[in-house]
Amino acid sequence: MGRATAVGGVLDVPVIDISGWTDGSAAERAGIAAEVDRAARTVGFMQIKGHGVAEAAARAFAAALDAFFALPMAEKKALRAPSPDVNRGYTPPRTEQLSLSLGVAAAAEDLFEAFNVGAEAAAFPGLDLPEAHYPANLWPTLPGFREAVEEWCAQAGGLARRLTGIFAHALGLAADYFAPFTDHSLDVLRMNHYALPDRELRVEGGQMGMGAHTDYGIVTVLWADRIPGLQILDTEGRWHDVLPEPGCLLVNLGDLLARWTNDRWLSTMHRVLPPVDSGGRVVHRRSAAFFHDGNWDAEISCLPGCVPAGAAPLYPPTTVGRHLAEKLGGSRAGKPNANSPREAARLRAARGEE
C-alpha cells in the first residue's frame, strides 16, 4: 500500500487508452502495459479510455441509481442486510466509517448511503461456495432496476478482467496468470449517494462523505458524477482532487494487488469530501465502485520477481476471504482493523495527529 507521488505539487492521474489491447500489435500492447505499470507505481489510479463499456448501459445504470435512492427511507431500510457481516443490501447514511478499515476512528460516521450487490454462490454451481462469502442479493421491486444493475456488473466486470490481463503483461507474468485466482471472484458493486433529505443536510465538523481508506481487493472500476469530492493522498500528506475525465472510467488498485507486488504497485489512500455548494448544502452526487476482489479461498503471496534478492516480503501470505473479513469488520461492523498499522500511521500523519 502507499501514497501517490505528486510532481511540482501536481498529481497526475493519467488517461490510458486500452482500445488497442485486444487486437493490437505486440508493440501497442507493450505500450499500454508500460503506461499501466507507470501509473500503478506512481499514483495507483488511472483514467481508462477505450474501455468498451456501452454508453447506453451507463445511462440505464444512472437512471436505476436515481430511482432507487429516491425511494422513501422506509423502503430502502427494508433492504438492509441481516447483519454487518453480510456485504449486501442497503446502508443508510451515517452508519459506516471507512477509516476503521485502517484501524483509525473518525470524528463522525460517513455521510454516504449505499446499496450493494455481488457475486452469489448460486452463480457458481458445483463449487459448493460458502454462503457467508457469496450471500444472496437483495433486490428492490423497481421496474428495470435489477436488469440495469446486472448489465453494469457484466460490463464493469469484463473491463476488470481485461485489466488483470494487462496487469499480468506489465508484471512479466503469463497472460492468464490471475485467472485461477479470480474464476469465482468475490465481486461487489457498491452504489453510493450523497444528497440527503433536507432535515439531514447538516455536515458535522470533521465529517467525511466517505472516510479515508484504501480499496481492499485487486482492482476497482469506478463510475462517478463529475462533481468534486474524491481526493487522493500524496507522499507529502496533501490531498488532491480527482474528477473522471469525459468518456473515461476511473480505475484504482486495491490492497491485494499491492500485497501481491510487494508494494511495487500502489493501493492509494483516498477519501470523498461531502459534496457541498457555496452555501454548505450537500449536493447531488452519485458513484458506483465495482470491486474485483478475487476468489475467497485464493492465497495471496508475493509475486515472482517482486522481492529483492536477500529481502523478505513486506506482507505474510493471506487469503482473499481473511483479508476482506478484516477490512469489512472495520468499515461495516465498527471493529477497528488492527492489521493495517502502516496505513493507519499514514492516515494519522495526514490528519496532523502524529
Residue pairs with C-beta under 8 A, 6 or more apart in sequence:
1 214
1 255
1 258
1 263
1 266
1 267
1 268
1 269
1 340
1 342
1 343
2 44
2 258
2 263
2 266
2 267
2 268
3 233
3 234
3 235
3 266
3 268
3 269
3 346
4 11
4 42
4 43
4 44
4 45
4 232
4 233
4 234
4 235
4 240
4 266
4 268
5 11
5 42
5 43
5 234
5 235
6 234
6 235
6 236
6 238
6 240
9 238
11 43
11 232
11 234
11 240
11 242
12 43
13 39
13 43
13 45
13 46
13 47
13 232
13 242
13 250
14 35
14 38
14 39
14 43
14 46
14 47
15 46
15 47
15 49
15 245
15 248
16 32
16 35
16 36
16 39
16 46
16 47
16 48
16 49
17 32
17 49
17 50
18 32
18 48
18 49
18 50
18 51
18 162
18 163
18 166
19 49
19 50
19 52
20 28
20 29
20 32
20 50
21 28
21 29
21 32
21 162
21 165
21 166
22 162
24 32
29 169
30 169
32 166
33 166
33 169
33 170
34 170
35 46
36 46
36 163
36 166
36 167
36 170
37 170
37 171
37 265
39 45
39 46
40 46
40 167
40 170
40 253
40 261
40 264
40 265
40 266
41 264
41 265
41 266
42 266
43 232
43 266
43 268
44 232
44 252
44 253
44 265
44 266
44 267
44 268
45 232
45 242
45 250
45 251
45 252
45 253
45 268
45 270
46 250
46 251
46 252
47 244
47 245
47 248
47 249
47 250
47 251
48 159
48 163
48 221
48 248
48 249
48 250
48 251
49 245
49 247
49 248
51 159
51 248
51 249
52 158
52 159
53 155
53 156
53 159
53 249
54 155
57 148
57 151
57 152
57 155
58 152
58 223
60 144
60 148
60 151
60 152
61 148
61 149
61 151
61 152
61 223
61 288
62 286
63 148
64 142
64 144
64 145
64 148
64 149
65 191
65 193
65 286
65 288
66 286
67 142
67 145
68 76
68 115
68 140
68 142
68 145
68 191
69 76
69 113
69 115
69 193
69 195
69 286
71 140
71 142
73 92
73 197
75 140
76 90
76 92
76 113
76 115
76 140
77 90
77 92
79 89
79 90
79 115
79 138
79 139
79 140
80 89
80 90
80 91
80 92
81 87
81 88
81 89
81 90
81 135
81 138
84 328
84 332
84 333
84 334
85 132
85 328
85 329
85 332
85 333
86 135
87 116
87 118
87 135
87 188
87 328
87 332
88 116
88 117
88 118
88 135
88 136
88 137
88 138
89 115
89 116
89 137
89 138
90 113
90 114
90 115
90 138
91 112
91 113
91 114
91 115
91 116
91 332
92 113
93 109
93 111
93 112
93 113
93 196
93 200
94 108
94 109
94 110
94 111
95 109
96 109
96 110
96 112
96 114
96 331
96 332
97 105
97 106
97 109
97 110
97 211
97 330
97 331
97 334
98 110
98 208
98 210
98 211
98 212
98 213
98 271
98 331
99 105
99 106
99 208
99 211
99 212
99 213
99 347
100 106
100 211
100 330
100 331
100 334
100 335
100 336
100 337
101 213
101 214
101 216
101 327
101 328
101 330
101 331
101 337
101 340
102 212
102 213
102 214
102 269
102 330
102 337
102 340
102 343
102 344
102 347
103 330
103 336
103 337
103 338
103 339
103 340
103 341
103 343
103 344
104 212
104 336
104 344
104 347
104 348
105 336
106 206
106 207
106 208
106 211
107 204
107 205
107 206
107 207
108 204
108 205
108 206
108 207
108 208
109 207
110 207
110 208
110 209
110 210
110 211
111 194
111 196
111 203
111 207
111 208
111 209
111 210
111 274
111 282
112 192
112 193
112 194
112 209
112 210
112 272
113 192
113 193
113 194
113 196
114 190
114 191
114 192
114 193
115 190
115 191
116 188
116 189
116 190
116 191
117 137
117 138
117 139
117 149
117 153
117 188
117 189
118 134
118 135
118 137
118 186
118 187
118 188
118 189
119 134
119 184
119 185
119 186
119 187
119 188
120 134
120 135
120 136
120 137
121 127
121 129
121 130
121 131
121 134
121 135
121 136
122 136
123 134
124 134
124 184
127 184
129 184
129 296
130 296
133 186
133 296
133 321
134 184
134 186
134 296
139 145
139 146
149 189
149 191
152 189
152 223
152 288
152 290
153 187
153 189
153 290
156 189
156 221
156 223
156 249
156 290
157 187
157 290
157 292
159 221
159 249
160 187
160 218
160 219
160 221
160 290
160 292
161 182
161 292
163 219
163 221
163 251
164 178
164 182
164 218
164 219
164 292
165 175
165 176
165 178
167 178
167 219
167 257
168 174
168 175
168 176
168 177
168 178
169 175
171 177
171 261
171 303
171 305
171 306
172 305
173 303
173 304
178 218
180 298
181 294
181 295
181 298
181 300
181 320
182 218
182 292
182 294
182 295
182 298
183 295
184 295
184 296
185 292
185 293
185 294
185 295
186 217
186 293
186 294
186 295
186 296
186 320
186 321
186 324
187 290
187 291
187 292
187 293
188 290
188 291
188 293
189 288
189 289
189 290
189 291
190 288
190 289
190 291
191 286
191 287
191 288
192 210
192 286
192 287
192 288
192 289
193 285
193 286
194 209
194 229
194 272
194 274
194 275
194 282
194 283
194 284
194 285
194 286
195 275
195 282
195 283
195 284
195 285
196 282
201 281
201 282
203 274
203 276
203 280
203 282
207 274
208 271
208 272
208 273
208 274
209 229
209 271
209 272
209 273
209 274
209 275
209 285
210 271
210 272
211 271
212 233
212 269
212 270
212 271
212 347
212 350
213 269
213 270
213 271
213 331
214 254
214 255
214 258
214 267
214 268
214 269
214 270
214 340
214 343
215 252
215 253
215 254
215 255
215 267
215 289
215 291
216 254
216 255
216 256
216 291
216 293
216 323
216 324
216 327
216 328
217 254
217 255
217 256
217 257
217 291
217 292
217 293
217 294
217 320
217 324
218 253
218 254
218 256
218 257
218 292
218 293
218 294
219 251
219 252
219 253
219 254
219 257
219 292
220 251
220 252
220 253
220 254
220 289
220 290
220 291
220 292
221 249
221 250
221 251
221 289
221 290
221 292
222 244
222 249
222 250
222 251
222 252
222 287
222 288
222 289
222 290
223 244
223 249
223 250
223 287
223 288
223 290
224 230
224 244
224 250
224 285
224 286
224 287
224 288
225 284
225 285
225 286
225 287
226 243
226 244
226 246
227 243
227 275
227 283
227 284
227 285
228 241
228 243
228 273
228 275
229 272
229 273
229 274
229 275
229 285
230 241
230 242
230 243
230 250
230 270
230 271
230 272
230 287
231 239
231 240
231 241
231 242
231 270
231 271
231 272
231 273
232 239
232 240
232 242
232 268
232 269
232 270
233 239
233 240
233 268
233 269
233 270
233 271
233 346
233 350
234 240
237 349
237 350
239 271
239 350
242 250
242 270
244 250
252 267
252 268
252 270
253 265
253 266
253 267
253 268
254 267
254 291
254 293
255 267
255 323
255 327
256 293
256 294
256 300
256 320
256 323
257 265
257 267
258 265
258 266
258 267
259 300
259 302
259 314
259 315
259 318
259 323
260 300
260 301
260 302
260 303
260 306
261 302
261 303
261 306
262 302
262 303
262 306
262 307
262 313
262 314
262 315
263 314
264 306
269 343
269 346
269 347
269 350
272 287
274 282
275 282
275 283
275 284
275 285
276 282
276 283
277 283
293 320
293 324
294 300
294 320
295 320
296 319
296 320
296 321
296 324
297 319
297 320
297 321
298 319
298 320
299 317
299 318
299 319
300 317
300 318
300 319
300 320
300 323
301 313
301 317
302 313
302 314
302 315
307 313
326 337
326 339
327 337
329 335
329 337
330 336
330 337
345 354
348 354
